[in-house]
Amino acid sequence: MNGVEFLQKCHTNQYKIIDLREIFEKPKLPFQHIESIPINELYKTCHSWDKNENIILICQSGIRSSEAKNKLKAIGFRNIGQLKNGINSILNLLENEYTES
C-alpha cells in the first residue's frame, strides 16, 4: 500500500501494525498502536497471532517488510499488507499532516 493508504489505516484500530526495524532505528512514527518487533524476532512471535487478523508490516525502505510479508503468507497468514517503500515514503506526508493541524 502507498503512504496515503497507510496513514488512513493508521487512524483506525482495524490493523495490527508491526514496525520491523531495530529498536534504535529512527524516525519513530507518532502512532501509539504500532508494535515494534524487529524482523529477527518476528518469526518467534508471530505463531501466537490470529492468522486472519489484518496486519500491516513497515520498515525503513520496504525491503524487510516485503520479505516478512512473503514469509508470513507462506505459513498461512491471510491478511498481510506492507507499506511500499517503507517509512521513507511517508516522511513528507507526516510532516504535512502534523504542520497543517
N, C-alpha and C positions, 0 to 999 in steps of 0.2 A: 504494500500500500504506500501511497505517497505521503508527504508530510502533512498536507491538509487533512486527509482522511485520518491519519494517525491522531492529530490534535483533536479532531472531532470525537474520536473514540475515547480519548483520554478523559474527556469531560463526562463520560458515562461510567457506570460501575458494572458494565456488562462484560468486561475483559480483564483477564489476568495479564498484566504487563510485566514482562521479565527483562531487566537490563542485564545483559550478558557480559558487560565489561568488568574488569577487575575493580575492586573497591577504590583504588587510588585514581582511577581514570576520571577525567573531568571533560566537559561540564556535567554537573548533576542536573537532572530535569526538575522543574518546580511542581511536580505532582506527587502527592503523598502516597498514592496507592501503587506506585511502581516498586516491584521487588527486585533487589539486587542479588542476582545469583550468577557468579562468574561461570563462564562456559565449562570450565573443568569440574565444577560441582553440579552442573545441571543434570547430568545423566545419573547421578546418585540420588538426586532429589525428585526427579520427575515421576518416579514409579509410584509415588503416593498421590498423584494428581488424577482427577477425573479426565479420562481421555476424550470426553465430549465437551469439555469446558472450552470457552473462547479464549485463546491465548495469543498475545502479540509479543514477539521477540524483538528486542532492539540491541544495537551495539553502536560502535562509533561510525563505521563506514558501511555496514550491511553485510560484510563477509562472514562474520561469526554467526549472525542471525540466520543467514541463508543456510549455512552448514547445519546449524542446530535444527532449523525447520525441517530439513530433509531427514535428519536422523530421527526426530520425534515422529514424523509421519510414518517412517519405516517401522516404528514399534507400535503403531496403532492410534496415534493422536490424530483427530479428525479436523479440528478447527484451529489450525495454526496459521497465523499471519506474521508478517515481518515488515519492519519499516525499511522500505527501499532506500538504499544509500545511507542508512543509519542516521544517527543524531546530527551528523554534519548537514543533512538535508533539511533540518528544521530549525537550525540556529537563527536564521534571519526571520523566519515565521514567528518564532518565540519572542524575539526582540521586538517585533512589530506588535504582537499581541499584548505584551506587557507594558509597552510605552504608550499605546493608544488608549489604555483604560483609564 
